[in-house]
Amino acid sequence: MNRVLRFTTEAKQQLEQLEKDPALAGELKQVRKALGLLAANLRHSGLQTHEFNSLSTKTFKVFEAYAQNNTPGAYRVFWHYGPDEGSGNKRVAVITIIAITPHP
């Protein structure tokens, strides 16, 4: 099931910063690949998607997906489900991207 990706203002700014810095072209490519995988298959093994408990609330769960692994400062994508759009038979599944950041 393909999902629509929505970006918070913070996530949009973080992606734009990656796009502006030629030194981060490799990281940008990997982040874009991770975003594509999130839209197509949340359970793709390369994403290593899991709940990020310290950001989750009673209202919604926040998840972390890997854009990189085994790299100092590896990029991560933080996201949550919804809010879905449409009604009835025309429902569109949405994933909201909260942040795109390097791992400390």
CYANA upper distance limits for C-alpha pairs under 8 A (distance plus 0.5 A):
  1 MET  CA     40 ALA  CA      6.72
  1 MET  CA     41 ASN  CA      7.69
  2 ASN  CA     39 ALA  CA      5.87
  2 ASN  CA     40 ALA  CA      5.22
  2 ASN  CA     41 ASN  CA      7.93
  2 ASN  CA     93 ALA  CA      8.25
  3 ARG  CA     38 LEU  CA      8.35
  3 ARG  CA     39 ALA  CA      5.22
  3 ARG  CA     40 ALA  CA      7.05
  3 ARG  CA     92 VAL  CA      7.67
  3 ARG  CA     93 ALA  CA      5.63
  3 ARG  CA     94 VAL  CA      5.98
  3 ARG  CA     95 ILE  CA      7.19
  4 VAL  CA     39 ALA  CA      6.87
  4 VAL  CA     92 VAL  CA      7.79
  4 VAL  CA     93 ALA  CA      6.77
  4 VAL  CA     94 VAL  CA      5.26
  4 VAL  CA     95 ILE  CA      6.72
  5 LEU  CA     39 ALA  CA      7.10
  5 LEU  CA     94 VAL  CA      6.36
  5 LEU  CA     95 ILE  CA      5.52
  5 LEU  CA     96 THR  CA      6.41
  5 LEU  CA     97 ILE  CA      7.33
  6 ARG  CA     94 VAL  CA      7.38
  6 ARG  CA     95 ILE  CA      6.62
  6 ARG  CA     96 THR  CA      5.19
  6 ARG  CA     97 ILE  CA      6.50
  7 PHE  CA     11 ALA  CA      6.16
  7 PHE  CA     12 LYS  CA      6.29
  7 PHE  CA     96 THR  CA      6.13
  7 PHE  CA     97 ILE  CA      5.25
  7 PHE  CA     98 ILE  CA      6.96
  8 THR  CA     12 LYS  CA      6.69
  8 THR  CA     96 THR  CA      7.53
  8 THR  CA     97 ILE  CA      6.72
  8 THR  CA     98 ILE  CA      6.01
  8 THR  CA     99 ALA  CA      8.04
  9 THR  CA     13 GLN  CA      6.73
 10 GLU  CA     14 GLN  CA      6.73
 10 GLU  CA     98 ILE  CA      7.54
 10 GLU  CA     99 ALA  CA      6.87
 11 ALA  CA     15 LEU  CA      6.67
 11 ALA  CA     97 ILE  CA      6.90
 11 ALA  CA     98 ILE  CA      6.06
 11 ALA  CA     99 ALA  CA      4.91
 11 ALA  CA    100 ILE  CA      6.26
 12 LYS  CA     16 GLU  CA      6.64
 13 GLN  CA     17 GLN  CA      6.69
 14 GLN  CA     18 LEU  CA      6.96
 14 GLN  CA     99 ALA  CA      7.73
 14 GLN  CA    100 ILE  CA      6.58
 14 GLN  CA    101 THR  CA      7.84
 15 LEU  CA     19 GLU  CA      6.78
 15 LEU  CA     28 LEU  CA      8.39
 15 LEU  CA    100 ILE  CA      7.37
 16 GLU  CA     20 LYS  CA      6.69
 17 GLN  CA     21 ASP  CA      6.93
 18 LEU  CA     24 LEU  CA      6.59
 18 LEU  CA     25 ALA  CA      7.89
 18 LEU  CA     27 GLU  CA      8.11
 18 LEU  CA     28 LEU  CA      6.30
 19 GLU  CA     24 LEU  CA      8.20
 19 GLU  CA     25 ALA  CA      7.81
 19 GLU  CA     28 LEU  CA      7.09
 21 ASP  CA     25 ALA  CA      7.58
 24 LEU  CA     28 LEU  CA      6.60
 25 ALA  CA     29 LYS  CA      6.74
 26 GLY  CA     30 GLN  CA      6.90
 27 GLU  CA     31 VAL  CA      6.61
 27 GLU  CA     68 GLN  CA      8.44
 27 GLU  CA     75 TYR  CA      7.88
 28 LEU  CA     32 ARG  CA      6.58
 29 LYS  CA     33 LYS  CA      6.72
 30 GLN  CA     34 ALA  CA      6.71
 30 GLN  CA     67 ALA  CA      6.12
 30 GLN  CA     68 GLN  CA      7.29
 31 VAL  CA     35 LEU  CA      6.69
 31 VAL  CA     67 ALA  CA      5.62
 31 VAL  CA     68 GLN  CA      8.33
 31 VAL  CA     75 TYR  CA      7.73
 31 VAL  CA     76 ARG  CA      8.49
 31 VAL  CA     77 VAL  CA      8.31
 32 ARG  CA     36 GLY  CA      6.70
 33 LYS  CA     37 LEU  CA      6.74
 33 LYS  CA     67 ALA  CA      8.01
 34 ALA  CA     38 LEU  CA      6.64
 34 ALA  CA     47 LEU  CA      7.23
 34 ALA  CA     65 ALA  CA      8.18
 34 ALA  CA     66 TYR  CA      7.70
 34 ALA  CA     67 ALA  CA      5.71
 34 ALA  CA     77 VAL  CA      8.46
 35 LEU  CA     39 ALA  CA      6.85
 36 GLY  CA     40 ALA  CA      6.78
 37 LEU  CA     41 ASN  CA      5.90
 37 LEU  CA     42 LEU  CA      7.13
 37 LEU  CA     44 HIS  CA      7.43
 37 LEU  CA     47 LEU  CA      8.19
 38 LEU  CA     42 LEU  CA      5.30
 38 LEU  CA     47 LEU  CA      8.46
 39 ALA  CA     95 ILE  CA      8.27
 42 LEU  CA     47 LEU  CA      8.15
 42 LEU  CA     49 THR  CA      7.72
 43 ARG  CA     47 LEU  CA      7.78
 43 ARG  CA     48 GLN  CA      8.16
 43 ARG  CA     49 THR  CA      7.31
 44 HIS  CA     48 GLN  CA      7.78
 45 SER  CA     49 THR  CA      8.38
 46 GLY  CA     66 TYR  CA      7.81
 47 LEU  CA     65 ALA  CA      5.55
 47 LEU  CA     66 TYR  CA      5.32
 47 LEU  CA     67 ALA  CA      7.16
 48 GLN  CA     65 ALA  CA      6.32
 48 GLN  CA     66 TYR  CA      6.51
 49 THR  CA     63 PHE  CA      7.14
 49 THR  CA     64 GLU  CA      6.09
 49 THR  CA     65 ALA  CA      4.94
 49 THR  CA     66 TYR  CA      7.44
 50 HIS  CA     63 PHE  CA      5.96
 50 HIS  CA     64 GLU  CA      6.06
 50 HIS  CA     65 ALA  CA      7.31
 51 GLU  CA     56 SER  CA      8.24
 51 GLU  CA     61 LYS  CA      7.33
 51 GLU  CA     62 VAL  CA      6.37
 51 GLU  CA     63 PHE  CA      4.69
 51 GLU  CA     64 GLU  CA      6.63
 52 PHE  CA     56 SER  CA      6.93
 52 PHE  CA     61 LYS  CA      8.17
 52 PHE  CA     62 VAL  CA      6.07
 52 PHE  CA     63 PHE  CA      5.51
 52 PHE  CA     64 GLU  CA      6.30
 53 ASN  CA     61 LYS  CA      8.16
 53 ASN  CA     62 VAL  CA      7.62
 55 LEU  CA     61 LYS  CA      8.12
 55 LEU  CA     62 VAL  CA      6.43
 56 SER  CA     60 PHE  CA      6.69
 56 SER  CA     61 LYS  CA      4.97
 56 SER  CA     62 VAL  CA      5.33
 56 SER  CA     63 PHE  CA      8.48
 57 THR  CA     61 LYS  CA      6.57
 57 THR  CA     62 VAL  CA      8.35
 60 PHE  CA     80 HIS  CA      7.56
 60 PHE  CA     81 TYR  CA      8.16
 61 LYS  CA     80 HIS  CA      6.65
 61 LYS  CA     81 TYR  CA      8.23
 62 VAL  CA     78 PHE  CA      7.27
 62 VAL  CA     79 TRP  CA      6.16
 62 VAL  CA     80 HIS  CA      5.37
 63 PHE  CA     78 PHE  CA      6.12
 63 PHE  CA     79 TRP  CA      5.83
 63 PHE  CA     80 HIS  CA      6.51
 64 GLU  CA     76 ARG  CA      7.08
 64 GLU  CA     77 VAL  CA      6.21
 64 GLU  CA     78 PHE  CA      5.11
 64 GLU  CA     79 TRP  CA      7.03
 65 ALA  CA     76 ARG  CA      6.26
 65 ALA  CA     77 VAL  CA      5.66
 65 ALA  CA     78 PHE  CA      6.95
 66 TYR  CA     74 ALA  CA      8.40
 66 TYR  CA     75 TYR  CA      7.13
 66 TYR  CA     76 ARG  CA      5.32
 66 TYR  CA     77 VAL  CA      6.89
 67 ALA  CA     74 ALA  CA      7.76
 67 ALA  CA     75 TYR  CA      5.87
 67 ALA  CA     76 ARG  CA      5.89
 67 ALA  CA     77 VAL  CA      7.27
 68 GLN  CA     74 ALA  CA      5.58
 68 GLN  CA     75 TYR  CA      6.01
 68 GLN  CA     76 ARG  CA      7.54
 69 ASN  CA     74 ALA  CA      6.41
 69 ASN  CA     75 TYR  CA      8.44
 70 ASN  CA     74 ALA  CA      7.61
 72 PRO  CA    103 HIS  CA      8.21
 72 PRO  CA    104 PRO  CA      8.39
 73 GLY  CA    102 PRO  CA      5.40
 73 GLY  CA    103 HIS  CA      5.33
 73 GLY  CA    104 PRO  CA      6.19
 74 ALA  CA    102 PRO  CA      5.67
 74 ALA  CA    103 HIS  CA      5.71
 74 ALA  CA    104 PRO  CA      8.46
 75 TYR  CA    100 ILE  CA      7.34
 75 TYR  CA    101 THR  CA      5.89
 75 TYR  CA    102 PRO  CA      4.54
 75 TYR  CA    103 HIS  CA      6.28
 76 ARG  CA    100 ILE  CA      6.25
 76 ARG  CA    101 THR  CA      5.97
 76 ARG  CA    102 PRO  CA      6.48
 76 ARG  CA    103 HIS  CA      6.92
 77 VAL  CA     97 ILE  CA      7.65
 77 VAL  CA     98 ILE  CA      8.14
 77 VAL  CA     99 ALA  CA      6.38
 77 VAL  CA    100 ILE  CA      5.10
 77 VAL  CA    101 THR  CA      7.15
 78 PHE  CA     97 ILE  CA      6.54
 78 PHE  CA     98 ILE  CA      5.89
 78 PHE  CA     99 ALA  CA      5.64
 78 PHE  CA    100 ILE  CA      6.91
 79 TRP  CA     95 ILE  CA      7.22
 79 TRP  CA     96 THR  CA      5.97
 79 TRP  CA     97 ILE  CA      4.86
 79 TRP  CA     98 ILE  CA      5.58
 79 TRP  CA     99 ALA  CA      7.59
 80 HIS  CA     95 ILE  CA      6.37
 80 HIS  CA     96 THR  CA      5.93
 80 HIS  CA     97 ILE  CA      7.27
 80 HIS  CA     98 ILE  CA      7.92
 81 TYR  CA     94 VAL  CA      6.85
 81 TYR  CA     95 ILE  CA      5.24
 81 TYR  CA     96 THR  CA      6.70
 82 GLY  CA     93 ALA  CA      7.34
 82 GLY  CA     94 VAL  CA      5.30
 82 GLY  CA     95 ILE  CA      5.78
 82 GLY  CA     96 THR  CA      6.73
 83 PRO  CA     93 ALA  CA      8.36
 83 PRO  CA     94 VAL  CA      6.59
 83 PRO  CA     95 ILE  CA      7.99
 83 PRO  CA     96 THR  CA      8.21
 84 ASP  CA     91 ARG  CA      7.37
 84 ASP  CA     92 VAL  CA      6.23
 84 ASP  CA     93 ALA  CA      5.47
 84 ASP  CA     94 VAL  CA      5.48
 85 GLU  CA     91 ARG  CA      6.27
 85 GLU  CA     92 VAL  CA      5.56
 85 GLU  CA     93 ALA  CA      7.23
 85 GLU  CA     94 VAL  CA      7.57
 86 GLY  CA     90 LYS  CA      6.00
 86 GLY  CA     91 ARG  CA      5.02
 86 GLY  CA     92 VAL  CA      6.49
 87 SER  CA     91 ARG  CA      5.70
